[in-house]
Amino acid sequence: TLKSYWIRKGSAFSTAVARPETELTPEMIATGSWRQLPFKPYNFSSLGLPPACGHLHPLLKVRSELRQIFLEMG
């Protein structure tokens, strides 16, 4: 069997890769240019990055050190 396909340029054919906008700026709102720009859709199900901050409270540090000392003492 021999299969063949015809491929034609569609209405959305373009040789340039257009990246959709990700941010809406005040300049876009002032000029009204946001109406003609394609925007990237939001992904509401993504979790995002976990925060890279956070430390133990000083009193919790002391409590864990005392607990470790008492555990080592038996």
mmCIF file of the N, C-alpha and C atoms, coordinates in Angstrom:
data_MODEL
# 
_entry.id   MODEL 
# 
loop_
_atom_site.group_PDB 
_atom_site.id 
_atom_site.type_symbol 
_atom_site.label_atom_id 
_atom_site.label_alt_id 
_atom_site.label_comp_id 
_atom_site.label_asym_id 
_atom_site.label_entity_id 
_atom_site.label_seq_id 
_atom_site.pdbx_PDB_ins_code 
_atom_site.Cartn_x 
_atom_site.Cartn_y 
_atom_site.Cartn_z 
_atom_site.occupancy 
_atom_site.B_iso_or_equiv 
_atom_site.pdbx_formal_charge 
_atom_site.auth_seq_id 
_atom_site.auth_comp_id 
_atom_site.auth_asym_id 
_atom_site.auth_atom_id 
_atom_site.pdbx_PDB_model_num 
ATOM 1   N N  . THR A 1 1  ? 0.827  -1.185 0.000  1.00 0.00 ? 1  THR A N  1 
ATOM 2   C CA . THR A 1 1  ? 0.000  0.000  0.000  1.00 0.00 ? 1  THR A CA 1 
ATOM 3   C C  . THR A 1 1  ? 0.867  1.244  0.000  1.00 0.00 ? 1  THR A C  1 
ATOM 4   N N  . LEU A 1 2  ? 0.401  2.231  -0.676 1.00 0.00 ? 2  LEU A N  1 
ATOM 5   C CA . LEU A 1 2  ? 1.109  3.501  -0.779 1.00 0.00 ? 2  LEU A CA 1 
ATOM 6   C C  . LEU A 1 2  ? 0.165  4.603  -0.314 1.00 0.00 ? 2  LEU A C  1 
ATOM 7   N N  . LYS A 1 3  ? 0.601  5.345  0.693  1.00 0.00 ? 3  LYS A N  1 
ATOM 8   C CA . LYS A 1 3  ? -0.211 6.441  1.206  1.00 0.00 ? 3  LYS A CA 1 
ATOM 9   C C  . LYS A 1 3  ? 0.480  7.750  0.884  1.00 0.00 ? 3  LYS A C  1 
ATOM 10  N N  . SER A 1 4  ? -0.294 8.718  0.485  1.00 0.00 ? 4  SER A N  1 
ATOM 11  C CA . SER A 1 4  ? 0.268  10.037 0.201  1.00 0.00 ? 4  SER A CA 1 
ATOM 12  C C  . SER A 1 4  ? -0.616 11.091 0.848  1.00 0.00 ? 4  SER A C  1 
ATOM 13  N N  . TYR A 1 5  ? 0.007  12.197 1.201  1.00 0.00 ? 5  TYR A N  1 
ATOM 14  C CA . TYR A 1 5  ? -0.686 13.292 1.859  1.00 0.00 ? 5  TYR A CA 1 
ATOM 15  C C  . TYR A 1 5  ? -0.359 14.591 1.137  1.00 0.00 ? 5  TYR A C  1 
ATOM 16  N N  . TRP A 1 6  ? -1.325 15.471 1.065  1.00 0.00 ? 6  TRP A N  1 
ATOM 17  C CA . TRP A 1 6  ? -1.126 16.801 0.500  1.00 0.00 ? 6  TRP A CA 1 
ATOM 18  C C  . TRP A 1 6  ? -1.051 17.794 1.660  1.00 0.00 ? 6  TRP A C  1 
ATOM 19  N N  . ILE A 1 7  ? 0.020  18.544 1.694  1.00 0.00 ? 7  ILE A N  1 
ATOM 20  C CA . ILE A 1 7  ? 0.202  19.535 2.754  1.00 0.00 ? 7  ILE A CA 1 
ATOM 21  C C  . ILE A 1 7  ? 0.182  20.916 2.121  1.00 0.00 ? 7  ILE A C  1 
ATOM 22  N N  . ARG A 1 8  ? -0.671 21.784 2.658  1.00 0.00 ? 8  ARG A N  1 
ATOM 23  C CA . ARG A 1 8  ? -0.785 23.140 2.137  1.00 0.00 ? 8  ARG A CA 1 
ATOM 24  C C  . ARG A 1 8  ? -0.652 24.134 3.284  1.00 0.00 ? 8  ARG A C  1 
ATOM 25  N N  . LYS A 1 9  ? -0.289 25.342 2.930  1.00 0.00 ? 9  LYS A N  1 
ATOM 26  C CA . LYS A 1 9  ? -0.192 26.403 3.927  1.00 0.00 ? 9  LYS A CA 1 
ATOM 27  C C  . LYS A 1 9  ? -1.597 26.828 4.341  1.00 0.00 ? 9  LYS A C  1 
ATOM 28  N N  . GLY A 1 10 ? -1.818 26.863 5.647  1.00 0.00 ? 10 GLY A N  1 
ATOM 29  C CA . GLY A 1 10 ? -3.113 27.279 6.165  1.00 0.00 ? 10 GLY A CA 1 
ATOM 30  C C  . GLY A 1 10 ? -3.177 28.784 6.354  1.00 0.00 ? 10 GLY A C  1 
ATOM 31  N N  . SER A 1 11 ? -4.276 29.248 6.888  1.00 0.00 ? 11 SER A N  1 
ATOM 32  C CA . SER A 1 11 ? -4.459 30.685 7.098  1.00 0.00 ? 11 SER A CA 1 
ATOM 33  C C  . SER A 1 11 ? -3.563 31.213 8.216  1.00 0.00 ? 11 SER A C  1 
ATOM 34  N N  . ALA A 1 12 ? -3.126 30.360 9.135  1.00 0.00 ? 12 ALA A N  1 
ATOM 35  C CA . ALA A 1 12 ? -2.280 30.786 10.250 1.00 0.00 ? 12 ALA A CA 1 
ATOM 36  C C  . ALA A 1 12 ? -0.800 30.523 9.988  1.00 0.00 ? 12 ALA A C  1 
ATOM 37  N N  . PHE A 1 13 ? -0.418 30.260 8.724  1.00 0.00 ? 13 PHE A N  1 
ATOM 38  C CA . PHE A 1 13 ? 0.982  29.967 8.404  1.00 0.00 ? 13 PHE A CA 1 
ATOM 39  C C  . PHE A 1 13 ? 1.830  31.211 8.561  1.00 0.00 ? 13 PHE A C  1 
ATOM 40  N N  . SER A 1 14 ? 2.986  31.045 9.182  1.00 0.00 ? 14 SER A N  1 
ATOM 41  C CA . SER A 1 14 ? 3.913  32.154 9.363  1.00 0.00 ? 14 SER A CA 1 
ATOM 42  C C  . SER A 1 14 ? 5.322  31.593 9.448  1.00 0.00 ? 14 SER A C  1 
ATOM 43  N N  . THR A 1 15 ? 6.284  32.318 8.909  1.00 0.00 ? 15 THR A N  1 
ATOM 44  C CA . THR A 1 15 ? 7.681  31.875 8.993  1.00 0.00 ? 15 THR A CA 1 
ATOM 45  C C  . THR A 1 15 ? 8.349  32.397 10.260 1.00 0.00 ? 15 THR A C  1 
ATOM 46  N N  . ALA A 1 16 ? 7.758  33.373 10.905 1.00 0.00 ? 16 ALA A N  1 
ATOM 47  C CA . ALA A 1 16 ? 8.309  33.927 12.142 1.00 0.00 ? 16 ALA A CA 1 
ATOM 48  C C  . ALA A 1 16 ? 7.576  33.320 13.343 1.00 0.00 ? 16 ALA A C  1 
ATOM 49  N N  . VAL A 1 17 ? 8.340  33.037 14.384 1.00 0.00 ? 17 VAL A N  1 
ATOM 50  C CA . VAL A 1 17 ? 7.755  32.492 15.607 1.00 0.00 ? 17 VAL A CA 1 
ATOM 51  C C  . VAL A 1 17 ? 7.363  33.664 16.502 1.00 0.00 ? 17 VAL A C  1 
ATOM 52  N N  . ALA A 1 18 ? 6.087  33.784 16.802 1.00 0.00 ? 18 ALA A N  1 
ATOM 53  C CA . ALA A 1 18 ? 5.598  34.873 17.650 1.00 0.00 ? 18 ALA A CA 1 
ATOM 54  C C  . ALA A 1 18 ? 5.382  34.346 19.062 1.00 0.00 ? 18 ALA A C  1 
ATOM 55  N N  . ARG A 1 19 ? 6.025  34.995 20.014 1.00 0.00 ? 19 ARG A N  1 
ATOM 56  C CA . ARG A 1 19 ? 5.855  34.603 21.410 1.00 0.00 ? 19 ARG A CA 1 
ATOM 57  C C  . ARG A 1 19 ? 4.711  35.397 22.013 1.00 0.00 ? 19 ARG A C  1 
ATOM 58  N N  . PRO A 1 20 ? 3.774  34.725 22.676 1.00 0.00 ? 20 PRO A N  1 
ATOM 59  C CA . PRO A 1 20 ? 2.663  35.465 23.287 1.00 0.00 ? 20 PRO A CA 1 
ATOM 60  C C  . PRO A 1 20 ? 3.153  36.278 24.481 1.00 0.00 ? 20 PRO A C  1 
ATOM 61  N N  . GLU A 1 21 ? 2.477  37.365 24.733 1.00 0.00 ? 21 GLU A N  1 
ATOM 62  C CA . GLU A 1 21 ? 2.807  38.231 25.865 1.00 0.00 ? 21 GLU A CA 1 
ATOM 63  C C  . GLU A 1 21 ? 2.441  37.530 27.169 1.00 0.00 ? 21 GLU A C  1 
ATOM 64  N N  . THR A 1 22 ? 3.231  37.790 28.206 1.00 0.00 ? 22 THR A N  1 
ATOM 65  C CA . THR A 1 22 ? 2.972  37.181 29.503 1.00 0.00 ? 22 THR A CA 1 
ATOM 66  C C  . THR A 1 22 ? 2.581  38.200 30.561 1.00 0.00 ? 22 THR A C  1 
ATOM 67  N N  . GLU A 1 23 ? 2.856  39.479 30.309 1.00 0.00 ? 23 GLU A N  1 
ATOM 68  C CA . GLU A 1 23 ? 2.556  40.503 31.296 1.00 0.00 ? 23 GLU A CA 1 
ATOM 69  C C  . GLU A 1 23 ? 1.812  41.661 30.643 1.00 0.00 ? 23 GLU A C  1 
ATOM 70  N N  . LEU A 1 24 ? 0.895  42.234 31.382 1.00 0.00 ? 24 LEU A N  1 
ATOM 71  C CA . LEU A 1 24 ? 0.154  43.406 30.945 1.00 0.00 ? 24 LEU A CA 1 
ATOM 72  C C  . LEU A 1 24 ? 0.757  44.615 31.646 1.00 0.00 ? 24 LEU A C  1 
ATOM 73  N N  . THR A 1 25 ? 1.319  45.530 30.874 1.00 0.00 ? 25 THR A N  1 
ATOM 74  C CA . THR A 1 25 ? 2.001  46.692 31.444 1.00 0.00 ? 25 THR A CA 1 
ATOM 75  C C  . THR A 1 25 ? 1.085  47.919 31.397 1.00 0.00 ? 25 THR A C  1 
ATOM 76  N N  . PRO A 1 26 ? 1.372  48.921 32.230 1.00 0.00 ? 26 PRO A N  1 
ATOM 77  C CA . PRO A 1 26 ? 0.573  50.156 32.181 1.00 0.00 ? 26 PRO A CA 1 
ATOM 78  C C  . PRO A 1 26 ? 0.645  50.854 30.817 1.00 0.00 ? 26 PRO A C  1 
ATOM 79  N N  . GLU A 1 27 ? 1.787  50.732 30.131 1.00 0.00 ? 27 GLU A N  1 
ATOM 80  C CA . GLU A 1 27 ? 1.909  51.344 28.812 1.00 0.00 ? 27 GLU A CA 1 
ATOM 81  C C  . GLU A 1 27 ? 0.960  50.691 27.817 1.00 0.00 ? 27 GLU A C  1 
ATOM 82  N N  . MET A 1 28 ? 0.803  49.368 27.906 1.00 0.00 ? 28 MET A N  1 
ATOM 83  C CA . MET A 1 28 ? -0.124 48.668 27.014 1.00 0.00 ? 28 MET A CA 1 
ATOM 84  C C  . MET A 1 28 ? -1.556 49.134 27.251 1.00 0.00 ? 28 MET A C  1 
ATOM 85  N N  . ILE A 1 29 ? -1.906 49.359 28.525 1.00 0.00 ? 29 ILE A N  1 
ATOM 86  C CA . ILE A 1 29 ? -3.258 49.803 28.848 1.00 0.00 ? 29 ILE A CA 1 
ATOM 87  C C  . ILE A 1 29 ? -3.471 51.237 28.362 1.00 0.00 ? 29 ILE A C  1 
ATOM 88  N N  . ALA A 1 30 ? -2.461 52.097 28.549 1.00 0.00 ? 30 ALA A N  1 
ATOM 89  C CA . ALA A 1 30 ? -2.597 53.507 28.157 1.00 0.00 ? 30 ALA A CA 1 
ATOM 90  C C  . ALA A 1 30 ? -2.737 53.656 26.643 1.00 0.00 ? 30 ALA A C  1 
ATOM 91  N N  . THR A 1 31 ? -1.974 52.886 25.881 1.00 0.00 ? 31 THR A N  1 
ATOM 92  C CA . THR A 1 31 ? -2.020 53.012 24.422 1.00 0.00 ? 31 THR A CA 1 
ATOM 93  C C  . THR A 1 31 ? -3.115 52.160 23.798 1.00 0.00 ? 31 THR A C  1 
ATOM 94  N N  . GLY A 1 32 ? -3.598 51.152 24.519 1.00 0.00 ? 32 GLY A N  1 
ATOM 95  C CA . GLY A 1 32 ? -4.628 50.270 23.975 1.00 0.00 ? 32 GLY A CA 1 
ATOM 96  C C  . GLY A 1 32 ? -4.067 49.183 23.078 1.00 0.00 ? 32 GLY A C  1 
ATOM 97  N N  . SER A 1 33 ? -2.738 48.999 23.101 1.00 0.00 ? 33 SER A N  1 
ATOM 98  C CA . SER A 1 33 ? -2.117 47.990 22.235 1.00 0.00 ? 33 SER A CA 1 
ATOM 99  C C  . SER A 1 33 ? -2.369 46.568 22.726 1.00 0.00 ? 33 SER A C  1 
ATOM 100 N N  . TRP A 1 34 ? -2.851 46.408 23.950 1.00 0.00 ? 34 TRP A N  1 
ATOM 101 C CA . TRP A 1 34 ? -3.097 45.070 24.493 1.00 0.00 ? 34 TRP A CA 1 
ATOM 102 C C  . TRP A 1 34 ? -4.224 44.366 23.747 1.00 0.00 ? 34 TRP A C  1 
ATOM 103 N N  . ARG A 1 35 ? -5.077 45.119 23.065 1.00 0.00 ? 35 ARG A N  1 
ATOM 104 C CA . ARG A 1 35 ? -6.214 44.512 22.364 1.00 0.00 ? 35 ARG A CA 1 
ATOM 105 C C  . ARG A 1 35 ? -5.774 43.676 21.169 1.00 0.00 ? 35 ARG A C  1 
ATOM 106 N N  . GLN A 1 36 ? -4.648 44.030 20.537 1.00 0.00 ? 36 GLN A N  1 
ATOM 107 C CA . GLN A 1 36 ? -4.184 43.302 19.354 1.00 0.00 ? 36 GLN A CA 1 
ATOM 108 C C  . GLN A 1 36 ? -3.143 42.244 19.675 1.00 0.00 ? 36 GLN A C  1 
ATOM 109 N N  . LEU A 1 37 ? -2.654 42.175 20.913 1.00 0.00 ? 37 LEU A N  1 
ATOM 110 C CA . LEU A 1 37 ? -1.579 41.241 21.259 1.00 0.00 ? 37 LEU A CA 1 
ATOM 111 C C  . LEU A 1 37 ? -2.132 39.902 21.734 1.00 0.00 ? 37 LEU A C  1 
ATOM 112 N N  . PRO A 1 38 ? -1.482 38.812 21.333 1.00 0.00 ? 38 PRO A N  1 
ATOM 113 C CA . PRO A 1 38 ? -1.870 37.503 21.887 1.00 0.00 ? 38 PRO A CA 1 
ATOM 114 C C  . PRO A 1 38 ? -1.223 37.314 23.258 1.00 0.00 ? 38 PRO A C  1 
ATOM 115 N N  . PHE A 1 39 ? -1.991 36.852 24.222 1.00 0.00 ? 39 PHE A N  1 
ATOM 116 C CA . PHE A 1 39 ? -1.478 36.633 25.572 1.00 0.00 ? 39 PHE A CA 1 
ATOM 117 C C  . PHE A 1 39 ? -1.428 35.143 25.872 1.00 0.00 ? 39 PHE A C  1 
ATOM 118 N N  . LYS A 1 40 ? -0.439 34.763 26.654 1.00 0.00 ? 40 LYS A N  1 
ATOM 119 C CA . LYS A 1 40 ? -0.291 33.379 27.085 1.00 0.00 ? 40 LYS A CA 1 
ATOM 120 C C  . LYS A 1 40 ? -1.400 33.053 28.082 1.00 0.00 ? 40 LYS A C  1 
ATOM 121 N N  . PRO A 1 41 ? -2.074 31.914 27.925 1.00 0.00 ? 41 PRO A N  1 
ATOM 122 C CA . PRO A 1 41 ? -3.150 31.590 28.877 1.00 0.00 ? 41 PRO A CA 1 
ATOM 123 C C  . PRO A 1 41 ? -2.573 31.253 30.255 1.00 0.00 ? 41 PRO A C  1 
ATOM 124 N N  . TYR A 1 42 ? -3.340 31.584 31.280 1.00 0.00 ? 42 TYR A N  1 
ATOM 125 C CA . TYR A 1 42 ? -2.921 31.286 32.652 1.00 0.00 ? 42 TYR A CA 1 
ATOM 126 C C  . TYR A 1 42 ? -3.117 29.812 32.962 1.00 0.00 ? 42 TYR A C  1 
ATOM 127 N N  . ASN A 1 43 ? -2.199 29.266 33.757 1.00 0.00 ? 43 ASN A N  1 
ATOM 128 C CA . ASN A 1 43 ? -2.300 27.883 34.219 1.00 0.00 ? 43 ASN A CA 1 
ATOM 129 C C  . ASN A 1 43 ? -2.627 27.939 35.711 1.00 0.00 ? 43 ASN A C  1 
ATOM 130 N N  . PHE A 1 44 ? -3.905 27.850 36.030 1.00 0.00 ? 44 PHE A N  1 
ATOM 131 C CA . PHE A 1 44 ? -4.334 27.967 37.421 1.00 0.00 ? 44 PHE A CA 1 
ATOM 132 C C  . PHE A 1 44 ? -4.094 26.694 38.225 1.00 0.00 ? 44 PHE A C  1 
ATOM 133 N N  . SER A 1 45 ? -3.762 25.586 37.582 1.00 0.00 ? 45 SER A N  1 
ATOM 134 C CA . SER A 1 45 ? -3.543 24.342 38.310 1.00 0.00 ? 45 SER A CA 1 
ATOM 135 C C  . SER A 1 45 ? -2.077 24.124 38.672 1.00 0.00 ? 45 SER A C  1 
ATOM 136 N N  . SER A 1 46 ? -1.178 25.025 38.251 1.00 0.00 ? 46 SER A N  1 
ATOM 137 C CA . SER A 1 46 ? 0.228  24.845 38.590 1.00 0.00 ? 46 SER A CA 1 
ATOM 138 C C  . SER A 1 46 ? 0.463  25.235 40.048 1.00 0.00 ? 46 SER A C  1 
ATOM 139 N N  . LEU A 1 47 ? 1.425  24.593 40.668 1.00 0.00 ? 47 LEU A N  1 
ATOM 140 C CA . LEU A 1 47 ? 1.698  24.822 42.091 1.00 0.00 ? 47 LEU A CA 1 
ATOM 141 C C  . LEU A 1 47 ? 2.669  25.969 42.325 1.00 0.00 ? 47 LEU A C  1 
ATOM 142 N N  . GLY A 1 48 ? 3.514  26.256 41.373 1.00 0.00 ? 48 GLY A N  1 
ATOM 143 C CA . GLY A 1 48 ? 4.494  27.316 41.550 1.00 0.00 ? 48 GLY A CA 1 
ATOM 144 C C  . GLY A 1 48 ? 5.713  26.824 42.310 1.00 0.00 ? 48 GLY A C  1 
ATOM 145 N N  . LEU A 1 49 ? 6.646  27.721 42.537 1.00 0.00 ? 49 LEU A N  1 
ATOM 146 C CA . LEU A 1 49 ? 7.872  27.372 43.243 1.00 0.00 ? 49 LEU A CA 1 
ATOM 147 C C  . LEU A 1 49 ? 7.671  27.501 44.750 1.00 0.00 ? 49 LEU A C  1 
ATOM 148 N N  . PRO A 1 50 ? 8.219  26.570 45.531 1.00 0.00 ? 50 PRO A N  1 
ATOM 149 C CA . PRO A 1 50 ? 8.117  26.722 46.988 1.00 0.00 ? 50 PRO A CA 1 
ATOM 150 C C  . PRO A 1 50 ? 8.993  27.883 47.444 1.00 0.00 ? 50 PRO A C  1 
ATOM 151 N N  . PRO A 1 51 ? 8.605  28.595 48.477 1.00 0.00 ? 51 PRO A N  1 
ATOM 152 C CA . PRO A 1 51 ? 9.429  29.716 48.949 1.00 0.00 ? 51 PRO A CA 1 
ATOM 153 C C  . PRO A 1 51 ? 10.762 29.211 49.488 1.00 0.00 ? 51 PRO A C  1 
ATOM 154 N N  . ALA A 1 52 ? 11.820 29.951 49.173 1.00 0.00 ? 52 ALA A N  1 
ATOM 155 C CA . ALA A 1 52 ? 13.166 29.548 49.581 1.00 0.00 ? 52 ALA A CA 1 
ATOM 156 C C  . ALA A 1 52 ? 13.573 30.230 50.879 1.00 0.00 ? 52 ALA A C  1 
ATOM 157 N N  . CYS A 1 53 ? 12.627 30.552 51.718 1.00 0.00 ? 53 CYS A N  1 
ATOM 158 C CA . CYS A 1 53 ? 12.958 31.210 52.970 1.00 0.00 ? 53 CYS A CA 1 
ATOM 159 C C  . CYS A 1 53 ? 12.301 30.458 54.123 1.00 0.00 ? 53 CYS A C  1 
ATOM 160 N N  . GLY A 1 54 ? 12.548 30.927 55.298 1.00 0.00 ? 54 GLY A N  1 
ATOM 161 C CA . GLY A 1 54 ? 11.949 30.324 56.482 1.00 0.00 ? 54 GLY A CA 1 
ATOM 162 C C  . GLY A 1 54 ? 12.998 29.672 57.358 1.00 0.00 ? 54 GLY A C  1 
ATOM 163 N N  . HIS A 1 55 ? 12.958 29.979 58.617 1.00 0.00 ? 55 HIS A N  1 
ATOM 164 C CA . HIS A 1 55 ? 13.902 29.434 59.588 1.00 0.00 ? 55 HIS A CA 1 
ATOM 165 C C  . HIS A 1 55 ? 13.142 29.101 60.860 1.00 0.00 ? 55 HIS A C  1 
ATOM 166 N N  . LEU A 1 56 ? 13.765 28.275 61.680 1.00 0.00 ? 56 LEU A N  1 
ATOM 167 C CA . LEU A 1 56 ? 13.175 27.955 62.968 1.00 0.00 ? 56 LEU A CA 1 
ATOM 168 C C  . LEU A 1 56 ? 13.256 29.169 63.893 1.00 0.00 ? 56 LEU A C  1 
ATOM 169 N N  . HIS A 1 57 ? 12.255 29.312 64.728 1.00 0.00 ? 57 HIS A N  1 
ATOM 170 C CA . HIS A 1 57 ? 12.262 30.357 65.743 1.00 0.00 ? 57 HIS A CA 1 
ATOM 171 C C  . HIS A 1 57 ? 13.375 30.051 66.732 1.00 0.00 ? 57 HIS A C  1 
ATOM 172 N N  . PRO A 1 58 ? 14.069 31.056 67.258 1.00 0.00 ? 58 PRO A N  1 
ATOM 173 C CA . PRO A 1 58 ? 15.172 30.797 68.205 1.00 0.00 ? 58 PRO A CA 1 
ATOM 174 C C  . PRO A 1 58 ? 14.761 29.933 69.391 1.00 0.00 ? 58 PRO A C  1 
ATOM 175 N N  . LEU A 1 59 ? 13.543 30.111 69.918 1.00 0.00 ? 59 LEU A N  1 
ATOM 176 C CA . LEU A 1 59 ? 13.115 29.280 71.048 1.00 0.00 ? 59 LEU A CA 1 
ATOM 177 C C  . LEU A 1 59 ? 12.912 27.824 70.624 1.00 0.00 ? 59 LEU A C  1 
ATOM 178 N N  . LEU A 1 60 ? 12.465 27.615 69.382 1.00 0.00 ? 60 LEU A N  1 
ATOM 179 C CA . LEU A 1 60 ? 12.331 26.243 68.897 1.00 0.00 ? 60 LEU A CA 1 
ATOM 180 C C  . LEU A 1 60 ? 13.695 25.584 68.712 1.00 0.00 ? 60 LEU A C  1 
ATOM 181 N N  . LYS A 1 61 ? 14.700 26.384 68.330 1.00 0.00 ? 61 LYS A N  1 
ATOM 182 C CA . LYS A 1 61 ? 16.056 25.841 68.215 1.00 0.00 ? 61 LYS A CA 1 
ATOM 183 C C  . LYS A 1 61 ? 16.569 25.388 69.584 1.00 0.00 ? 61 LYS A C  1 
ATOM 184 N N  . VAL A 1 62 ? 16.356 26.221 70.605 1.00 0.00 ? 62 VAL A N  1 
ATOM 185 C CA . VAL A 1 62 ? 16.802 25.882 71.967 1.00 0.00 ? 62 VAL A CA 1 
ATOM 186 C C  . VAL A 1 62 ? 16.077 24.635 72.445 1.00 0.00 ? 62 VAL A C  1 
ATOM 187 N N  . ARG A 1 63 ? 14.768 24.569 72.202 1.00 0.00 ? 63 ARG A N  1 
ATOM 188 C CA . ARG A 1 63 ? 13.991 23.408 72.638 1.00 0.00 ? 63 ARG A CA 1 
ATOM 189 C C  . ARG A 1 63 ? 14.495 22.133 71.971 1.00 0.00 ? 63 ARG A C  1 
ATOM 190 N N  . SER A 1 64 ? 14.797 22.193 70.666 1.00 0.00 ? 64 SER A N  1 
ATOM 191 C CA . SER A 1 64 ? 15.282 20.981 69.985 1.00 0.00 ? 64 SER A CA 1 
ATOM 192 C C  . SER A 1 64 ? 16.676 20.597 70.478 1.00 0.00 ? 64 SER A C  1 
ATOM 193 N N  . GLU A 1 65 ? 17.521 21.591 70.793 1.00 0.00 ? 65 GLU A N  1 
ATOM 194 C CA . GLU A 1 65 ? 18.848 21.271 71.334 1.00 0.00 ? 65 GLU A CA 1 
ATOM 195 C C  . GLU A 1 65 ? 18.727 20.631 72.717 1.00 0.00 ? 65 GLU A C  1 
ATOM 196 N N  . LEU A 1 66 ? 17.855 21.176 73.574 1.00 0.00 ? 66 LEU A N  1 
ATOM 197 C CA . LEU A 1 66 ? 17.663 20.590 74.904 1.00 0.00 ? 66 LEU A CA 1 
ATOM 198 C C  . LEU A 1 66 ? 17.092 19.186 74.792 1.00 0.00 ? 66 LEU A C  1 
ATOM 199 N N  . ARG A 1 67 ? 16.167 18.981 73.884 1.00 0.00 ? 67 ARG A N  1 
ATOM 200 C CA . ARG A 1 67 ? 15.585 17.659 73.692 1.00 0.00 ? 67 ARG A CA 1 
ATOM 201 C C  . ARG A 1 67 ? 16.669 16.661 73.277 1.00 0.00 ? 67 ARG A C  1 
ATOM 202 N N  . GLN A 1 68 ? 17.558 17.104 72.355 1.00 0.00 ? 68 GLN A N  1 
ATOM 203 C CA . GLN A 1 68 ? 18.624 16.213 71.901 1.00 0.00 ? 68 GLN A CA 1 
ATOM 204 C C  . GLN A 1 68 ? 19.579 15.877 73.063 1.00 0.00 ? 68 GLN A C  1 
ATOM 205 N N  . ILE A 1 69 ? 19.863 16.862 73.919 1.00 0.00 ? 69 ILE A N  1 
ATOM 206 C CA . ILE A 1 69 ? 20.733 16.617 75.072 1.00 0.00 ? 69 ILE A CA 1 
ATOM 207 C C  . ILE A 1 69 ? 20.119 15.601 76.013 1.00 0.00 ? 69 ILE A C  1 
ATOM 208 N N  . PHE A 1 70 ? 18.816 15.774 76.322 1.00 0.00 ? 70 PHE A N  1 
ATOM 209 C CA . PHE A 1 70 ? 18.148 14.838 77.222 1.00 0.00 ? 70 PHE A CA 1 
ATOM 210 C C  . PHE A 1 70 ? 18.043 13.446 76.593 1.00 0.00 ? 70 PHE A C  1 
ATOM 211 N N  . LEU A 1 71 ? 17.852 13.354 75.282 1.00 0.00 ? 71 LEU A N  1 
ATOM 212 C CA . LEU A 1 71 ? 17.810 12.050 74.627 1.00 0.00 ? 71 LEU A CA 1 
ATOM 213 C C  . LEU A 1 71 ? 19.164 11.340 74.708 1.00 0.00 ? 71 LEU A C  1 
ATOM 214 N N  . GLU A 1 72 ? 20.242 12.120 74.576 1.00 0.00 ? 72 GLU A N  1 
ATOM 215 C CA . GLU A 1 72 ? 21.567 11.517 74.670 1.00 0.00 ? 72 GLU A CA 1 
ATOM 216 C C  . GLU A 1 72 ? 21.890 11.085 76.099 1.00 0.00 ? 72 GLU A C  1 
ATOM 217 N N  . MET A 1 73 ? 21.311 11.780 77.096 1.00 0.00 ? 73 MET A N  1 
ATOM 218 C CA . MET A 1 73 ? 21.536 11.408 78.486 1.00 0.00 ? 73 MET A CA 1 
ATOM 219 C C  . MET A 1 73 ? 20.736 10.157 78.873 1.00 0.00 ? 73 MET A C  1 
ATOM 220 N N  . GLY A 1 74 ? 19.691 9.890  78.126 1.00 0.00 ? 74 GLY A N  1 
ATOM 221 C CA . GLY A 1 74 ? 18.884 8.711  78.414 1.00 0.00 ? 74 GLY A CA 1 
ATOM 222 C C  . GLY A 1 74 ? 17.656 9.096  79.162 1.00 0.00 ? 74 GLY A C  1 
# 
